[in-house]
Amino acid sequence: MSGRTALDAERFLRDIATHQMEVLRDDGTHRHLRFQAPGSTDMHFDLITWPGYLCFTGDMGTYVFRRLKDMFTFFRPADDACASRDPLANIDHQNWAEKLEATDKGDGHSEFDPRAFKREIAKQRFELVRGPGRNWKKDERREMWDELDEVMNKADEGEAQAIVALQEWFYQPRRYEPGCCPDGVYLETSDFPSCKTYTYRFLWCCYALRWGVQRYDAWRATQAPMPPFPYASEMMKVLDAAWTGDTKKAGAYATLIADKMAQAGQPEQAAWLREYVEVLEGNRKPVRIHPAGAADPTHNDSPMPAPGMRG
């Protein structure tokens, strides 16, 4: 863990004890949430989603995941975690790491674990003693044992030094006995484990993902559902045409919607759209129409995007 204090759920919860959630965007699978303590950026983080992706970024690093259309679904706790009433339990770090598209440029998501390297060397040393070492002299076994101590200690100098020591180690007994390999013995490297562990920041990120999604779900449950807008798809055509500067097409779409609104008994909304058509055609200055139907000259901004101005 790079010399840092080991991370567990209790430690993480202390880190974010005063964090608050700010919803910067919440539009289907397009979300931007910010979590931080008031007046502080210490250990703050953002969760940003778009279809198929989630980006965790902030004081504890940056990681991008890809799996499902709505990545919040992927990071929600499984049924067994819910049953245990501990949403931070049963995080599958390996599975989550496999969904990484990009990892933090500083610490990454995995690092060399000296303890795992030493455990593997100790295991192979014991197998050598029980195998070919049974036919060695006692002092030869001791010599081999001490040499492997030196290989194990290389792990404290870093992954590169440890791997070199592993690959270069060779022991040949001073005197051969029946059954002893005359060519000496090597350490097995073909199936040597990776000796990797997850970085502190990645583990923190995983806790933050699970916790952040839980906070979002709790907030979302308190929000009143928005009534569906009956002309949403038609209005998008108006916006797309206006943003690309095609005022004629935008005006035609808006006029059709205004006619539908008038027929549906929505004269105020119809008047609002017809005003926008006149603005598009350059026949009047932008004036916002209030629901009561009165013009408000204090507003000289258009109620809809200006032609050619993408929002």
C-alpha positions as CSV (number, residue, x, y, z in Angstrom):
1,M,0.0,0.0,0.0
2,S,2.9,2.3,-0.6
3,G,3.5,2.8,3.0
4,R,0.1,4.2,3.7
5,T,-2.3,3.2,6.4
6,A,-4.5,0.3,5.2
7,L,-7.9,1.4,3.9
8,D,-11.1,-0.1,5.0
9,A,-14.8,1.1,5.0
10,E,-14.4,2.7,8.4
11,R,-11.4,4.7,7.4
12,F,-13.2,5.8,4.1
13,L,-16.3,6.9,6.0
14,R,-14.1,9.1,8.3
15,D,-12.6,10.7,5.2
16,I,-16.0,11.7,3.7
17,A,-17.8,12.3,7.0
18,T,-18.7,15.9,6.1
19,H,-19.0,15.5,2.3
20,Q,-22.1,16.9,0.7
21,M,-23.5,16.1,-2.8
22,E,-24.1,18.8,-5.4
23,V,-26.0,17.8,-8.5
24,L,-24.6,19.6,-11.4
25,R,-26.4,17.6,-14.0
26,D,-29.1,14.9,-13.9
27,D,-30.4,14.1,-17.3
28,G,-31.0,10.3,-17.7
29,T,-27.6,8.6,-18.0
30,H,-25.9,12.0,-18.4
31,R,-25.0,13.0,-14.8
32,H,-22.4,15.2,-13.0
33,L,-22.3,14.9,-9.3
34,R,-19.8,16.6,-7.0
35,F,-19.0,15.4,-3.5
36,Q,-17.0,17.5,-1.1
37,A,-16.9,19.0,2.4
38,P,-18.1,22.6,2.6
39,G,-15.3,25.0,1.9
40,S,-12.7,22.3,1.3
41,T,-11.4,20.3,-1.7
42,D,-9.7,17.7,0.5
43,M,-10.7,14.3,-0.9
44,H,-13.4,15.8,-3.0
45,F,-14.6,13.8,-6.1
46,D,-16.9,14.0,-9.0
47,L,-18.9,11.3,-10.7
48,I,-19.7,11.9,-14.3
49,T,-21.7,9.5,-16.5
50,W,-22.7,9.3,-20.1
51,P,-24.1,6.3,-21.9
52,G,-21.8,3.3,-21.3
53,Y,-19.2,5.2,-19.3
54,L,-18.5,6.5,-15.8
55,C,-15.6,8.8,-14.8
56,F,-14.5,9.2,-11.2
57,T,-12.2,12.2,-10.8
58,G,-11.0,14.4,-8.1
59,D,-8.5,14.7,-5.3
60,M,-8.0,10.9,-5.1
61,G,-7.3,10.3,-8.8
62,T,-9.1,9.7,-12.1
63,Y,-10.5,6.5,-13.3
64,V,-12.9,5.8,-16.3
65,F,-15.0,2.6,-16.4
66,R,-17.0,1.1,-19.3
67,R,-19.6,-1.6,-19.1
68,L,-23.4,-0.9,-19.1
69,K,-25.4,1.9,-20.6
70,D,-26.1,3.2,-17.1
71,M,-23.0,2.7,-15.1
72,F,-24.7,3.5,-11.9
73,T,-26.5,0.2,-12.3
74,F,-23.2,-1.6,-12.4
75,F,-21.9,0.0,-9.2
76,R,-25.0,-0.5,-7.1
77,P,-24.7,-3.2,-4.3
78,A,-25.7,-6.8,-5.1
79,D,-28.5,-8.4,-3.2
80,D,-26.2,-10.0,-0.7
81,A,-24.7,-6.6,0.2
82,C,-28.2,-5.1,0.6
83,A,-29.2,-8.1,2.8
84,S,-26.2,-7.4,5.1
85,R,-27.3,-3.7,5.3
86,D,-23.8,-2.7,4.4
87,P,-23.6,-1.2,0.9
88,L,-19.8,-1.0,1.2
89,A,-19.5,-4.7,1.6
90,N,-18.7,-7.2,-1.1
91,I,-17.1,-4.8,-3.6
92,D,-15.6,-7.0,-6.4
93,H,-12.4,-5.0,-7.0
94,Q,-11.2,-7.5,-9.6
95,N,-14.4,-7.2,-11.6
96,W,-14.4,-3.5,-11.3
97,A,-10.8,-3.2,-12.4
98,E,-11.5,-5.3,-15.5
99,K,-14.0,-2.6,-16.6
100,L,-11.4,0.2,-16.5
101,E,-10.9,2.1,-19.8
102,A,-8.4,4.5,-18.3
103,T,-6.5,4.6,-15.0
104,D,-4.9,7.3,-12.8
105,K,-1.7,8.6,-14.3
106,G,-0.1,8.9,-10.8
107,D,-0.8,5.7,-8.9
108,G,-2.7,3.6,-11.5
109,H,-5.0,1.0,-10.1
110,S,-2.5,-1.8,-9.1
111,E,1.0,-1.9,-7.7
112,F,3.8,-4.4,-6.8
113,D,3.2,-6.1,-3.5
114,P,6.5,-7.1,-1.8
115,R,4.7,-9.3,0.7
116,A,3.1,-11.3,-2.1
117,F,6.5,-11.7,-3.8
118,K,8.1,-12.9,-0.5
119,R,5.3,-15.4,0.1
120,E,5.8,-16.9,-3.3
121,I,9.6,-17.2,-2.9
122,A,9.1,-18.8,0.6
123,K,6.7,-21.3,-0.9
124,Q,9.1,-22.3,-3.7
125,R,12.0,-22.5,-1.2
126,F,10.1,-24.9,0.9
127,E,9.3,-27.1,-2.2
128,L,13.0,-27.1,-3.1
129,V,14.0,-28.2,0.4
130,R,11.4,-31.1,0.3
131,G,12.4,-32.0,-3.3
132,P,16.0,-32.0,-4.6
133,G,17.2,-30.6,-1.3
134,R,16.4,-33.8,0.5
135,N,19.7,-35.2,-1.0
136,W,21.8,-32.2,-0.1
137,K,24.1,-31.8,2.9
138,K,22.7,-29.7,5.7
139,D,25.1,-26.9,5.0
140,E,24.1,-26.9,1.4
141,R,20.4,-26.5,2.3
142,R,21.3,-23.7,4.6
143,E,23.3,-22.0,1.9
144,M,20.4,-22.2,-0.5
145,W,18.0,-20.9,2.2
146,D,20.2,-17.9,2.9
147,E,20.6,-17.1,-0.8
148,L,16.8,-17.0,-1.2
149,D,16.6,-14.7,1.7
150,E,18.6,-12.3,-0.4
151,V,16.2,-12.7,-3.3
152,M,13.2,-12.1,-1.0
153,N,14.8,-8.9,0.4
154,K,15.1,-7.5,-3.1
155,A,11.3,-7.0,-3.1
156,D,11.8,-4.1,-0.7
157,E,13.9,-2.3,-3.4
158,G,11.0,-2.4,-5.9
159,E,9.5,-4.7,-8.5
160,A,12.3,-4.4,-11.1
161,Q,15.0,-5.4,-8.7
162,A,12.9,-8.3,-7.4
163,I,12.2,-9.7,-10.8
164,V,15.8,-9.5,-11.8
165,A,16.8,-11.4,-8.7
166,L,14.1,-14.0,-9.3
167,Q,15.3,-14.6,-12.9
168,E,19.0,-14.7,-12.1
169,W,18.9,-16.9,-9.1
170,F,20.6,-20.3,-9.5
171,Y,21.9,-22.7,-6.9
172,Q,24.3,-25.6,-7.5
173,P,25.3,-27.8,-4.5
174,R,29.0,-28.1,-3.9
175,R,28.9,-31.9,-3.9
176,Y,26.5,-34.0,-5.9
177,E,24.6,-36.9,-4.3
178,P,22.5,-39.6,-5.9
179,G,19.2,-38.1,-7.1
180,C,20.5,-34.5,-7.1
181,C,20.2,-32.5,-10.3
182,P,23.8,-32.0,-11.5
183,D,22.8,-28.8,-13.2
184,G,21.5,-27.1,-10.1
185,V,18.1,-25.6,-9.4
186,Y,16.2,-22.5,-10.5
187,L,13.2,-20.8,-9.2
188,E,10.0,-21.4,-11.3
189,T,9.1,-18.3,-13.2
190,S,6.7,-19.5,-15.9
191,D,3.7,-19.5,-13.6
192,F,5.0,-16.9,-11.1
193,P,2.0,-14.9,-9.9
194,S,1.8,-11.2,-10.7
195,C,2.3,-10.2,-7.0
196,K,0.1,-7.1,-7.6
197,T,-2.3,-5.5,-5.2
198,Y,-4.7,-2.6,-5.7
199,T,-3.5,0.9,-5.0
200,Y,-4.8,2.9,-2.0
201,R,-6.4,5.4,-4.4
202,F,-8.2,2.7,-6.4
203,L,-9.6,1.1,-3.3
204,W,-10.7,4.6,-2.1
205,C,-12.3,5.2,-5.5
206,C,-14.3,1.9,-5.3
207,Y,-15.7,2.9,-1.9
208,A,-16.5,6.4,-3.2
209,L,-18.3,4.9,-6.2
210,R,-20.5,2.7,-4.1
211,W,-21.1,5.4,-1.5
212,G,-21.7,8.1,-4.1
213,V,-24.3,6.1,-6.1
214,Q,-26.1,5.3,-2.8
215,R,-26.2,9.1,-2.0
216,Y,-27.6,9.8,-5.4
217,D,-30.2,7.1,-5.2
218,A,-31.4,8.5,-1.8
219,W,-31.6,12.0,-3.3
220,R,-33.4,10.8,-6.4
221,A,-36.1,9.1,-4.4
222,T,-37.0,12.5,-2.9
223,Q,-37.5,14.2,-6.2
224,A,-41.0,14.6,-7.6
225,P,-41.4,13.0,-11.0
226,M,-41.4,15.4,-13.8
227,P,-44.6,15.4,-15.9
228,P,-43.9,14.3,-19.5
229,F,-43.8,17.1,-22.0
230,P,-46.2,16.1,-24.8
231,Y,-44.2,17.8,-27.6
232,A,-40.7,16.8,-26.5
233,S,-39.6,15.1,-29.7
234,E,-41.1,17.9,-31.9
235,M,-39.4,20.5,-29.8
236,M,-36.1,18.9,-30.2
237,K,-36.5,19.3,-34.0
238,V,-37.0,23.0,-33.4
239,L,-33.9,23.3,-31.2
240,D,-31.7,21.3,-33.6
241,A,-32.8,23.5,-36.6
242,A,-32.3,26.7,-34.6
243,W,-28.8,25.6,-33.4
244,T,-27.7,24.9,-36.9
245,G,-29.0,28.2,-38.2
246,D,-31.9,26.8,-40.3
247,T,-34.4,29.4,-39.2
248,K,-36.9,28.4,-41.8
249,K,-37.1,24.8,-40.7
250,A,-37.1,25.8,-37.0
251,G,-40.0,28.2,-37.6
252,A,-42.0,25.6,-39.5
253,Y,-41.6,23.1,-36.7
254,A,-42.5,25.6,-34.1
255,T,-45.6,26.8,-36.0
256,L,-46.9,23.2,-36.2
257,I,-46.4,22.7,-32.4
258,A,-48.1,26.0,-31.7
259,D,-51.1,24.9,-33.8
260,K,-51.3,21.7,-31.8
261,M,-51.1,23.6,-28.5
262,A,-53.8,25.9,-29.5
263,Q,-56.1,23.0,-30.5
264,A,-55.3,21.3,-27.2
265,G,-56.5,24.4,-25.2
266,Q,-53.0,25.8,-24.4
267,P,-53.2,29.3,-25.9
268,E,-50.5,30.8,-23.7
269,Q,-47.9,28.2,-24.7
270,A,-49.0,28.5,-28.3
271,A,-48.5,32.3,-28.1
272,W,-45.0,31.8,-26.6
273,L,-44.0,29.6,-29.6
274,R,-45.4,32.0,-32.2
275,E,-43.4,34.8,-30.6
276,Y,-40.3,32.7,-31.1
277,V,-41.2,32.1,-34.8
278,E,-41.4,35.9,-35.2
279,V,-38.1,36.3,-33.5
280,L,-36.6,33.7,-35.8
281,E,-38.0,35.5,-38.9
282,G,-36.7,38.8,-37.6
283,N,-40.1,40.4,-37.4
284,R,-39.8,41.4,-33.7
285,K,-37.3,41.7,-30.9
286,P,-37.1,38.9,-28.3
287,V,-39.8,39.4,-25.7
288,R,-40.7,36.7,-23.1
289,I,-44.3,35.8,-22.9
290,H,-45.5,34.9,-19.4
291,P,-48.1,32.2,-18.8
292,A,-50.7,34.8,-18.2
293,G,-50.1,36.1,-21.7
294,A,-48.7,39.5,-20.9
295,A,-45.5,40.6,-22.5
296,D,-42.6,41.5,-20.2
297,P,-40.4,44.1,-21.8
298,T,-37.8,43.8,-19.0
299,H,-36.7,40.6,-20.6
300,N,-34.9,41.1,-23.9
301,D,-33.5,37.6,-24.0
302,S,-35.0,35.1,-26.3
303,P,-37.0,32.3,-24.6
304,M,-35.4,29.9,-27.1
305,P,-31.8,29.6,-28.4
306,A,-30.9,32.2,-31.0
307,P,-30.3,30.8,-34.5
308,G,-26.9,29.3,-34.9
309,M,-26.1,29.4,-31.2
310,R,-25.7,25.9,-29.8
311,G,-26.3,25.8,-26.0
